[in-house]
Amino acid sequence: MLTVRYDWLGLQDGDLLLDLGCGFGRHAFEAARHGAKVVASDHAHDELVSVRATFGAMAEAGEVKEEGCTGTVRGDGTRLPFADGAFDRIIASEVLEHIPHDADALAELSRVLRPGGTIAVTVPSWLPERICWLLSDEYHAPFVEGGHVRIYSEPELRAAMRTAGLLPGRSHHAHALHSPYWWLRCAVGPANEKSRAVRAYRRFLEWDIVAAPRSTRLADRLLNPVLGKSLVVYARKERA
């Protein structure tokens, strides 16, 4: 399930890409399939172990080039262990909302992006996220350690990116069909795994991801501008 559009990011064969907050690697793997050399970074050790293993299997199967995974790095998004201008492209997907000092993280992302390079930042969209917060205090920080600490509006995210020296451009929303799932979870309690409604909707989403029928793809596109669970903003770093 991809959130970022690689053509909007301008990803090209041979680009060095940082996937910050890579999780289990969905964007990193697809970037490697596009011919990028990927550095996957996350704070969670177990997820990086899984990413390395999957990259190895993909290389063995010929799905990606041997150099597709340049490395995995466990680290802090506000203190990135990379040189200035090291990366051609950056993806920071669903990570800034977890970082108390998001301005520091954006400044670091801007620092390690080369002049003329591009970045895609994704965060939870304001309306779906606001509904989740209203439905349950157990959905976000401080109840959830490491959980969401803020809700972004698009103007706020764009302003933060400009302050960091980035030039925001196009944007879109994604995953509208996922918003009701999170509302259901919040309504019954985010940790409630026994809810029949939640389990049924999860099965529907799993089926939709695998089958990708035209009907739900169309519904997703039509609903995304209002109900999309994620907001994606693309930006470039001005050339010196």
Secondary structure as UniProt FT lines:
FT   HELIX           6..9
FT   TURN            13..14
FT   STRAND          16..20
FT   TURN            23..24
FT   HELIX           26..33
FT   TURN            34..35
FT   STRAND          37..42
FT   HELIX           45..60
FT   TURN            61..62
FT   HELIX           66..68
FT   STRAND          69..74
FT   TURN            77..78
FT   TURN            84..85
FT   STRAND          87..93
FT   HELIX           96..98
FT   TURN            100..101
FT   HELIX           102..112
FT   STRAND          113..124
FT   HELIX           126..135
FT   HELIX           137..139
FT   TURN            141..143
FT   TURN            145..146
FT   HELIX           154..163
FT   TURN            164..165
FT   STRAND          166..174
FT   HELIX           176..178
FT   HELIX           179..188
FT   TURN            190..191
FT   HELIX           196..211
FT   HELIX           214..227
FT   STRAND          230..237
//
